[in-house]
């Protein structure tokens, strides 16, 4: 079981999420349902509806959207990677808040880290797999 750390100064639970090259540090505590990402609201930070759905997925699955305050600091990558990192961080922090959430989040696939990363460039090639153009003469 993944256990979230507890911040002894602010009584918040900490969860870290990663996806591609994005890293999200998530802080969760009991509250009124406020969600801020890098000091901005969810709608302002993620204008795309799909990314907002990914971020709110763990909260909706445990029906805790209006009972929990979430503060997220996310860096690196693009919007879809950052949304995935936020989702994993929220799910990990929620497990520390209430152990009954673990089974629901695991069954929903929110606690599984996506291992897909960018493939590195190989020597002698133009990219990870793209070689030089073949010339017959």
C-alpha positions as CSV (number, residue, x, y, z in Angstrom):
1,X,0.0,0.0,0.0
2,X,1.2,3.5,-0.9
3,X,1.4,5.7,2.2
4,X,1.3,9.5,1.8
5,X,3.6,11.6,4.0
6,X,2.0,13.9,6.5
7,X,3.4,17.5,6.8
8,X,3.8,18.1,10.6
9,X,3.6,21.9,10.2
10,X,0.4,22.2,8.2
11,X,-1.3,18.8,8.9
12,X,-1.6,18.2,5.1
13,X,-1.0,14.9,3.4
14,X,1.6,14.9,0.6
15,X,1.5,12.9,-2.5
16,X,3.9,12.9,-5.5
17,X,2.8,12.1,-9.0
18,X,4.9,11.6,-12.1
19,X,4.0,11.2,-15.8
20,X,6.4,11.5,-18.8
21,X,8.7,14.4,-17.7
22,X,6.2,16.1,-15.4
23,X,6.3,16.0,-11.6
24,X,3.4,17.1,-9.4
25,X,3.6,17.7,-5.6
26,X,0.2,17.5,-4.1
27,X,-1.1,18.6,-0.7
28,X,-4.5,17.4,0.5
29,X,-6.5,18.3,3.6
30,X,-10.1,18.4,4.8
31,X,-11.9,21.5,3.6
32,X,-14.4,23.0,1.3
33,X,-13.4,21.6,-2.1
34,X,-10.8,24.2,-3.3
35,X,-8.4,23.0,-6.0
36,X,-5.4,25.2,-7.0
37,X,-2.6,24.4,-9.4
38,X,0.5,26.6,-9.3
39,X,-1.6,29.2,-7.6
40,X,-4.3,29.2,-10.3
41,X,-7.7,27.6,-10.5
42,X,-8.3,24.3,-12.3
43,X,-10.2,26.0,-15.2
44,X,-7.5,28.6,-15.7
45,X,-4.6,26.2,-15.6
46,X,-6.2,23.4,-17.7
47,X,-8.5,25.0,-20.3
48,X,-8.9,21.6,-22.0
49,X,-11.9,19.6,-20.7
50,X,-10.1,16.3,-21.0
51,X,-7.2,17.4,-18.8
52,X,-9.6,18.7,-16.2
53,X,-11.4,15.3,-16.2
54,X,-8.1,13.5,-15.7
55,X,-7.2,15.7,-12.7
56,X,-10.6,15.3,-11.1
57,X,-10.9,11.6,-11.7
58,X,-9.6,10.3,-8.4
59,X,-11.7,12.9,-6.4
60,X,-14.8,11.9,-8.3
61,X,-14.3,8.2,-7.9
62,X,-14.2,8.5,-4.1
63,X,-16.9,11.2,-4.1
64,X,-14.7,13.6,-2.1
65,X,-14.7,16.6,-4.6
66,X,-16.5,19.0,-2.2
67,X,-14.9,17.7,1.0
68,X,-11.2,18.1,0.3
69,X,-8.9,21.0,-0.4
70,X,-6.1,20.3,-2.9
71,X,-3.0,22.4,-3.6
72,X,-0.8,21.2,-6.5
73,X,2.6,22.4,-7.6
74,X,3.5,20.9,-11.0
75,X,6.5,21.4,-13.2
76,X,7.9,20.0,-16.5
77,X,6.3,18.4,-19.6
78,X,3.2,19.4,-21.4
79,X,-0.4,19.7,-20.4
80,X,-1.4,16.0,-20.7
81,X,1.7,14.9,-18.8
82,X,1.0,17.4,-16.1
83,X,-2.6,16.3,-15.8
84,X,-1.6,12.7,-15.4
85,X,1.0,13.6,-12.8
86,X,-1.6,15.6,-10.8
87,X,-4.0,12.6,-11.0
88,X,-1.5,10.2,-9.5
89,X,-0.4,12.6,-6.8
90,X,-4.0,13.2,-5.7
91,X,-4.7,9.5,-5.6
92,X,-1.6,8.8,-3.5
93,X,-2.4,11.6,-1.1
94,X,-6.1,10.5,-0.8
95,X,-4.9,7.0,0.3
96,X,-3.2,8.6,3.3
97,X,-6.3,10.5,4.1
98,X,-8.6,7.5,4.4
99,X,-7.5,3.9,3.9
100,X,-11.0,2.9,2.5
101,X,-10.2,4.9,-0.6
102,X,-7.3,2.6,-1.6
103,X,-9.4,-0.2,-3.1
104,X,-11.6,2.2,-5.1
105,X,-8.6,4.1,-6.5
106,X,-6.7,1.0,-7.3
107,X,-9.6,-0.5,-9.1
108,X,-10.1,2.7,-11.1
109,X,-6.4,2.6,-12.2
110,X,-5.5,5.9,-10.5
111,X,-2.6,4.4,-8.4
112,X,-0.8,2.9,-11.4
113,X,2.1,5.0,-12.6
114,X,2.3,5.2,-16.4
115,X,5.8,4.0,-17.3
116,X,5.9,5.3,-20.8
117,X,8.8,7.7,-21.4
118,X,10.4,9.4,-24.4
119,X,12.8,7.0,-26.1
120,X,16.4,8.4,-26.2
121,X,18.2,9.4,-29.4
122,X,20.7,6.7,-30.6
123,X,24.1,7.5,-32.1
124,X,24.2,7.5,-35.9
125,X,20.5,8.2,-36.2
126,X,18.5,11.4,-36.6
127,X,16.2,10.6,-33.7
128,X,15.3,7.6,-31.6
129,X,14.6,5.3,-34.6
130,X,14.8,7.5,-37.7
131,X,17.9,6.7,-39.8
132,X,19.5,8.4,-42.7
133,X,17.7,8.4,-46.0
134,X,18.7,5.5,-48.3
135,X,20.4,6.5,-51.6
136,X,20.9,3.9,-54.3
137,X,23.6,6.0,-56.1
